[in-house]
Amino acid sequence: MKNIDLNVKIGNLELKNPVMPASGTWGYGLEYITEINPEILGAVIVKGLSLEPSKGNPHPRVVETPSGLLNAVGLENIGIKNFIETRLPVLSKFNTPVITNIYGKTESDYTELASIIEMEEKISAIEVNISCPNVKKGGLAFGTSPETCFNLVSKIRRKTTKPLIVKLTPNVTDIKPIAKSAEDAGADAVSLINTITGMVIDINTKKPMLANVTGGLSGPAIRPVALRMVYEACSVVKIPVIGIGGIVNHEDALSFIIAGASAVQVGTGNFINPKTCEKIISGITRFMKKNKIAAISDLRGTIITS
């Protein structure tokens, strides 16, 4: 087969293929350009941005675990205005959509960020991290209840016309009502999963190996959990679902698409090999040609459970 259709649509945003780096694992989109051409990607998602620069958590804040990585970076970033002034002009020269990931401590943080981004033509879409502490709720994450999710996403939706992706936390009892609440609030897509909370202890010092004590577990160790949650989310929403969690090769990516995902994000895999996204795109193309599949959409949701 000569013509393979890898196109994916998220809201009114068209991606040339379903593969993109996960927020926080590709810096601001420029750190990897000596290793991989951003123009081969479906989109570039930059690391989480806040209203003001943030230093993140104290060191040590990254530790390897079996088949995974535990991090407590704390969303260190240069702030939205600095990003727009210094990184976006260079990043936008590539023929690839730029998606900004945002986070805040209060609803007003999120809505102000959305208002700023709405004015930037070179930013194609917004991914909203709702796994951050909600100060007004005593530390409860916005993404841990359908009500807080709906309220926040509704308010962000009113501030922007750009495609809105809501990134969900796995640290919940049931992902389905939260995914549905994001859809009901006006999200154009949901992405999941974010990291799973974990910890590691040094038995010699008897101290946690992260200064923050706990951190977010990512990598192949969490892939079965991520795949299950993506499958569950796909069963209750009609909007696109973007799968994240331990994807390091094209077989992993295809399993998420077969489970119902429209696209995938690659996180820890980028640290293992900077060319992971490129290899996944090539692998998907080979698989489709070999199996005479004309469009990636023909694979989506084809899981057989009985």
C-alpha positions as CSV (number, residue, x, y, z in Angstrom):
1,M,0.0,0.0,0.0
2,K,1.4,3.4,-1.0
3,N,-0.9,5.8,0.8
4,I,-1.3,5.3,4.5
5,D,-3.6,7.8,6.3
6,L,-2.3,8.6,9.8
7,N,-4.3,11.8,10.1
8,V,-6.0,12.4,13.5
9,K,-8.4,15.2,14.4
10,I,-8.6,16.7,17.9
11,G,-11.5,19.2,17.9
12,N,-10.8,21.4,14.8
13,L,-7.0,20.6,15.0
14,E,-5.7,18.2,12.4
15,L,-2.6,16.2,13.2
16,K,-0.5,14.5,10.5
17,N,-0.1,11.4,12.7
18,P,-1.2,10.2,16.2
19,V,2.2,10.4,17.9
20,M,3.4,13.2,20.1
21,P,5.7,13.7,23.1
22,A,4.1,13.9,26.5
23,S,4.3,17.2,28.5
24,G,7.3,17.4,30.7
25,T,9.4,14.9,28.7
26,W,10.3,17.1,25.7
27,G,11.1,20.4,27.5
28,Y,9.9,23.4,25.5
29,G,10.1,21.6,22.2
30,L,13.6,22.8,21.4
31,E,15.8,20.5,23.5
32,Y,15.4,17.5,21.2
33,I,15.7,19.2,17.8
34,T,19.3,18.0,17.3
35,E,18.0,14.4,17.7
36,I,14.7,14.5,15.9
37,N,12.9,16.8,13.5
38,P,9.7,18.1,15.2
39,E,8.0,18.2,11.8
40,I,7.6,14.4,11.8
41,L,5.5,14.6,14.9
42,G,1.7,14.8,15.1
43,A,2.2,17.7,17.6
44,V,4.7,19.1,20.1
45,I,3.4,19.3,23.7
46,V,5.6,21.6,25.9
47,K,6.2,21.1,29.6
48,G,3.6,22.4,32.0
49,L,3.4,26.2,32.2
50,S,2.2,28.4,35.0
51,L,1.4,32.1,35.2
52,E,4.7,32.8,36.9
53,P,8.1,30.9,36.7
54,S,8.4,28.1,39.2
55,K,11.6,26.5,40.6
56,G,9.9,23.2,41.3
57,N,10.8,20.9,44.1
58,P,14.2,20.5,45.8
59,H,16.6,17.8,44.7
60,P,16.9,14.8,44.5
61,R,13.7,14.7,42.5
62,V,14.2,11.8,40.0
63,V,14.9,8.1,40.7
64,E,14.8,5.1,38.5
65,T,12.6,2.2,39.5
66,P,12.0,-1.3,38.0
67,S,10.7,-0.6,34.5
68,G,10.0,2.9,35.4
69,L,10.9,6.3,36.6
70,L,9.8,8.2,39.8
71,N,9.8,12.0,39.5
72,A,9.0,14.9,41.8
73,V,10.2,17.7,39.6
74,G,7.3,19.8,40.8
75,L,6.4,21.3,37.4
76,E,9.5,23.6,37.2
77,N,9.0,26.0,34.3
78,I,9.8,29.5,32.9
79,G,6.3,30.8,33.0
80,I,3.8,31.4,30.2
81,K,5.0,34.9,29.2
82,N,8.6,33.9,29.0
83,F,7.7,30.9,26.9
84,I,5.7,33.0,24.5
85,E,8.5,35.6,24.2
86,T,11.6,33.3,24.0
87,R,10.6,29.7,23.0
88,L,7.4,30.0,20.9
89,P,8.9,32.1,18.1
90,V,11.5,29.4,17.3
91,L,9.2,26.4,17.9
92,S,6.4,27.9,15.7
93,K,8.8,27.8,12.7
94,F,8.3,24.1,12.4
95,N,5.3,22.7,10.5
96,T,3.9,21.0,13.5
97,P,1.1,22.2,15.9
98,V,2.2,23.5,19.3
99,I,0.2,22.4,22.3
100,T,0.7,24.1,25.6
101,N,0.2,22.2,28.8
102,I,-1.0,24.4,31.7
103,Y,-1.5,24.1,35.4
104,G,-2.5,26.2,38.3
105,K,-3.3,26.2,42.0
106,T,-6.6,27.9,41.7
107,E,-9.4,28.2,39.0
108,S,-8.4,31.8,38.3
109,D,-4.8,30.6,37.5
110,Y,-6.2,28.3,34.8
111,T,-8.6,30.8,33.3
112,E,-6.0,33.5,33.1
113,L,-3.6,31.2,31.4
114,A,-6.3,30.2,28.9
115,S,-7.0,33.9,28.2
116,I,-3.4,34.6,27.5
117,I,-3.0,31.6,25.2
118,E,-6.2,32.4,23.4
119,M,-4.4,35.5,22.0
120,E,-1.5,33.5,20.6
121,E,-2.1,32.4,17.0
122,K,1.0,30.2,17.1
123,I,-0.4,28.0,19.8
124,S,-2.7,25.4,18.3
125,A,-4.3,23.9,21.4
126,I,-4.3,23.7,25.2
127,E,-3.8,20.6,27.4
128,V,-5.0,21.2,30.9
129,N,-3.3,19.4,33.7
130,I,-5.9,18.8,36.4
131,S,-3.7,16.7,38.6
132,C,-2.4,19.6,40.6
133,P,-3.4,20.5,44.2
134,N,-6.5,22.7,44.5
135,V,-5.6,25.1,47.3
136,K,-9.1,26.1,48.0
137,K,-10.1,22.4,48.5
138,G,-7.4,21.7,51.0
139,G,-5.0,20.0,48.6
140,L,-7.6,18.0,46.7
141,A,-6.6,17.7,43.0
142,F,-9.1,19.2,40.5
143,G,-9.1,15.9,38.7
144,T,-10.2,13.6,41.5
145,S,-13.9,14.3,41.4
146,P,-16.4,14.8,38.6
147,E,-17.7,18.0,40.1
148,T,-14.4,19.8,40.5
149,C,-13.4,18.7,37.0
150,F,-16.6,19.9,35.4
151,N,-16.5,23.3,37.2
152,L,-12.8,24.0,36.2
153,V,-13.1,22.8,32.6
154,S,-16.3,24.8,32.1
155,K,-14.6,28.0,33.2
156,I,-11.6,27.3,31.0
157,R,-13.8,26.5,28.1
158,R,-15.4,30.0,28.3
159,K,-12.0,31.6,28.0
160,T,-10.8,29.9,24.8
161,T,-11.9,28.8,21.4
162,K,-8.8,26.6,20.9
163,P,-9.0,22.8,21.1
164,L,-9.1,21.9,24.8
165,I,-7.5,18.6,26.0
166,V,-8.0,17.6,29.6
167,K,-5.2,15.5,31.2
168,L,-6.6,13.1,33.8
169,T,-5.0,11.7,36.9
170,P,-5.1,7.9,37.5
171,N,-5.1,8.4,41.2
172,V,-8.9,7.9,41.4
173,T,-11.3,5.1,42.1
174,D,-13.1,5.3,38.8
175,I,-11.9,7.2,35.8
176,K,-15.1,7.0,33.8
177,P,-17.3,9.7,35.5
178,I,-14.3,12.1,35.5
179,A,-13.7,11.6,31.8
180,K,-17.4,12.1,31.1
181,S,-17.5,15.3,33.2
182,A,-14.6,16.7,31.2
183,E,-16.6,16.0,28.0
184,D,-19.8,17.5,29.4
185,A,-17.9,20.6,30.4
186,G,-16.7,21.2,26.8
187,A,-13.4,19.4,26.5
188,D,-12.5,18.5,22.9
189,A,-10.4,15.5,24.1
190,V,-9.1,13.8,27.2
191,S,-5.5,12.5,27.7
192,L,-4.6,9.9,30.2
193,I,-3.0,8.8,32.3
194,N,-0.8,11.1,34.3
195,T,1.7,9.5,36.6
196,I,0.8,7.2,39.5
197,T,1.8,8.3,43.0
198,G,4.7,6.2,44.5
199,M,7.8,6.3,46.6
200,V,11.2,4.7,47.1
201,I,13.1,4.3,50.3
202,D,16.9,3.9,50.8
203,I,17.2,1.1,53.3
204,N,20.6,2.3,54.4
205,T,19.6,5.8,55.3
206,K,16.0,4.9,55.9
207,K,15.1,8.0,54.0
208,P,12.9,8.5,50.9
209,M,15.1,8.8,47.8
210,L,13.1,11.8,46.7
211,A,13.3,15.1,48.7
212,N,9.5,15.4,48.1
213,V,9.1,11.9,49.7
214,T,6.6,10.8,47.0
215,G,6.6,11.3,43.3
216,G,4.9,10.3,40.0
217,L,5.7,6.8,38.6
218,S,5.9,6.6,34.8
219,G,7.3,4.2,32.2
220,P,6.5,0.7,31.1
221,A,5.6,-0.4,34.7
222,I,2.4,1.6,34.5
223,R,1.3,0.7,30.9
224,P,-1.2,-2.0,31.8
225,V,-2.9,0.4,34.2
226,A,-2.9,3.2,31.6
227,L,-4.3,0.9,28.9
228,R,-7.1,-0.3,31.2
229,M,-8.1,3.3,32.0
230,V,-8.0,4.4,28.4
231,Y,-10.2,1.5,27.5
232,E,-12.6,2.5,30.3
233,A,-12.6,6.2,29.3
234,C,-13.3,5.3,25.6
235,S,-16.4,3.4,26.8
236,V,-18.1,6.5,28.1
237,V,-17.0,9.5,26.0
238,K,-17.5,10.3,22.3
239,I,-14.6,12.8,22.2
240,P,-11.1,11.7,21.3
241,V,-9.0,9.9,24.0
242,I,-5.2,10.3,23.9
243,G,-3.4,7.4,25.5
244,I,-0.3,7.9,27.7
245,G,1.6,5.6,29.9
246,G,4.7,3.5,29.3
247,I,4.6,3.6,25.5
248,V,8.1,2.8,24.2
249,N,7.4,1.1,20.8
250,H,4.8,0.9,18.0
251,E,3.3,-2.2,19.5
252,D,2.5,-0.3,22.7
253,A,1.0,2.6,20.7
254,L,-1.1,0.3,18.6
255,S,-2.5,-1.4,21.7
256,F,-3.8,1.9,22.9
257,I,-5.4,2.7,19.5
258,I,-7.0,-0.7,19.4
259,A,-8.4,-0.1,22.9
260,G,-10.0,3.1,21.5
261,A,-7.5,5.9,21.7
262,S,-7.3,8.4,18.8
263,A,-3.7,9.3,19.5
264,V,-0.9,8.6,21.9
265,Q,1.8,10.5,23.9
266,V,5.3,9.2,24.6
267,G,6.9,10.2,27.9
268,T,9.6,8.2,29.6
269,G,10.4,6.5,26.3
270,N,12.0,9.8,25.2
271,F,14.5,9.5,28.0
272,I,15.4,6.0,27.0
273,N,15.8,7.0,23.3
274,P,15.3,10.5,22.0
275,K,14.2,9.0,18.7
276,T,11.4,6.9,20.3
277,C,8.5,8.9,18.7
278,E,10.1,8.7,15.3
279,K,10.5,4.9,15.6
280,I,6.9,4.5,16.7
281,I,5.6,6.5,13.7
282,S,7.7,4.3,11.4
283,G,6.6,1.1,13.1
284,I,2.9,2.0,12.9
285,T,3.3,2.7,9.2
286,R,5.0,-0.6,8.6
287,F,2.3,-2.5,10.5
288,M,-0.5,-0.8,8.6
289,K,1.2,-1.5,5.2
290,K,1.9,-5.2,6.2
291,N,-1.8,-5.7,7.3
292,K,-3.2,-3.6,4.4
293,I,-4.9,-1.0,6.7
294,A,-5.5,2.2,4.8
295,A,-6.3,4.6,7.7
296,I,-5.3,4.7,11.4
297,S,-9.0,5.3,12.2
298,D,-9.8,1.8,10.9
299,L,-7.8,0.4,13.8
300,R,-9.3,2.6,16.5
301,G,-11.5,0.7,19.0
302,T,-11.2,-2.6,17.2
303,I,-10.6,-4.5,20.5
304,I,-12.3,-7.9,20.7
305,T,-13.3,-8.7,24.3
306,S,-15.4,-11.9,23.7
